[in-house]
């Protein structure tokens, strides 16, 4: 039988219990050791940097990508993202992902309520990681508390210098001015601005209808101007054609006058008289009428019936 230190005998059951307690304690210590051992190592990805905190005090060295060691319990780490980040204000107060916000509510210079959707891209330089953490906190806090308010204020301040109609007509210009302001203000806060895209304007229903009506009116006006121009061109063409025809007749008359035109007219008159005689067929005219031309010739006009040379009535 097992004995205690004071040589007092203990039961076998008591000995087994003590052994189980010791084994359990060893197992717990082993698990703690393994956890601490694995917790002492950490990896850093290519798109991030790590700041090591010793009793919550940041060290001056920023850890790059790879495998690193830290003292368990005493040291902890903060990961800082240096990839290109995207901030979206393009949700229009509808269903979107967790990284989208509602469009920016602003007012134009003519006091029209405007919701502006925009997307901003930026990144943090490795050299600025430690300063940003000390001054603003981790990247999520930095974006939410520093950069997002800058975007809201910049877009609203620029939009206030445009009328609602100009925001639509001069969208590219507006986008450029917002980008210029964000570039300046992001640099002041140690962020590297890449680009901003103005993706949407949303106005009140009344203003939208007014814009649509104006566009339709402008289209109708342009169509009327085109139709009027077409009519003018067609009229000019008809006038030009008439003037050409008149000039051609004038030239023909002048040519006839210069080339014995009077004789030509008399010749045509004689030809007409010959044709009339051929049509007469030997009938005795009942009425004689003047031919009406300058030749003074008289043409037979047959009225009623008469007899031809053969005594037949026609």
Residue pairs with C-beta under 8 A, 6 or more apart in sequence:
1 9
1 10
1 11
1 12
2 10
2 12
2 15
3 9
3 10
4 10
36 72
36 73
37 72
39 72
40 69
40 70
40 71
40 72
41 67
41 68
41 69
41 70
42 50
42 67
42 68
42 69
42 70
42 77
43 66
43 67
43 68
44 50
44 63
44 64
44 65
44 66
44 68
44 79
45 65
46 65
47 81
47 82
47 83
48 65
48 79
48 80
48 81
48 82
48 83
49 62
49 63
49 64
49 79
49 80
49 82
49 126
49 129
50 62
50 63
50 68
50 77
50 78
50 79
50 80
51 58
51 59
51 62
51 63
51 77
51 78
51 80
51 129
51 130
51 133
52 58
52 59
52 61
52 63
52 70
52 75
52 76
52 77
53 59
53 75
53 76
53 77
53 78
54 71
54 74
54 75
55 74
56 76
58 78
58 130
58 133
58 134
60 130
62 80
62 126
62 129
62 130
63 77
64 126
70 76
70 77
78 133
78 138
79 138
80 124
80 129
80 132
80 133
80 138
80 139
81 124
81 139
82 123
82 124
82 125
82 126
82 129
83 123
84 121
84 122
84 123
84 194
85 121
85 122
85 123
85 124
85 139
85 143
86 99
86 119
86 120
86 121
87 101
87 119
87 120
87 121
87 122
87 143
87 147
87 148
87 151
88 96
88 99
88 100
88 101
88 118
88 119
88 120
89 100
89 101
89 102
89 103
89 104
89 116
89 117
89 118
89 119
89 151
89 152
89 155
90 96
90 100
90 103
90 117
90 118
90 119
90 199
90 200
91 100
91 101
91 102
91 103
91 117
92 102
92 103
92 115
92 117
92 200
92 202
93 102
93 103
93 115
101 148
102 115
103 115
103 116
103 117
103 118
103 200
103 202
104 115
104 116
104 117
104 118
104 151
104 152
104 155
104 156
105 113
105 114
105 115
106 114
106 115
106 116
106 155
106 156
106 159
106 160
107 113
107 114
107 156
107 159
107 160
108 114
108 159
108 160
108 162
108 163
108 164
108 166
108 167
109 160
109 161
109 162
109 163
110 163
110 164
112 163
112 164
112 203
112 204
112 207
113 203
113 204
114 159
114 164
114 167
114 201
114 202
114 203
115 200
115 201
115 202
115 203
116 155
116 159
116 167
116 198
116 200
116 201
116 202
117 198
117 199
117 200
117 201
117 202
118 151
118 155
118 178
118 196
118 197
118 198
118 199
119 196
119 197
119 199
120 147
120 151
120 182
120 193
120 195
120 196
121 193
121 194
121 195
121 196
122 147
122 186
122 191
122 192
122 193
122 194
123 191
123 192
123 194
124 132
124 139
124 142
124 190
124 191
124 192
125 190
125 192
128 190
128 191
131 190
132 139
132 142
132 190
135 190
136 142
136 145
136 146
137 145
146 189
146 191
147 186
147 189
147 191
150 182
150 185
150 186
150 189
151 182
151 196
154 178
154 181
154 182
154 185
155 178
157 181
158 174
158 177
158 178
158 181
159 167
159 174
162 170
162 174
164 203
164 207
165 211
166 174
167 174
167 201
168 201
168 211
171 198
171 201
174 198
175 196
175 197
175 198
178 196
178 198
179 193
179 195
179 196
182 193
182 196
183 193
186 192
186 193
187 193
203 211
253 261
255 261
256 264
265 294
266 294
266 295
269 291
269 293
269 294
269 295
269 297
270 295
272 291
272 293
273 291
273 295
273 297
273 299
276 299
276 300
280 300
280 302
281 308
282 308
282 309
283 300
283 302
283 306
283 308
283 314
284 306
284 307
285 300
285 301
285 302
286 301
286 302
286 303
286 304
286 306
287 300
287 301
287 302
287 303
288 298
288 299
288 300
288 301
289 298
289 299
289 301
290 296
290 297
290 298
290 299
291 297
291 298
291 299
305 313
305 314
306 313
306 314
307 313
307 314
308 314
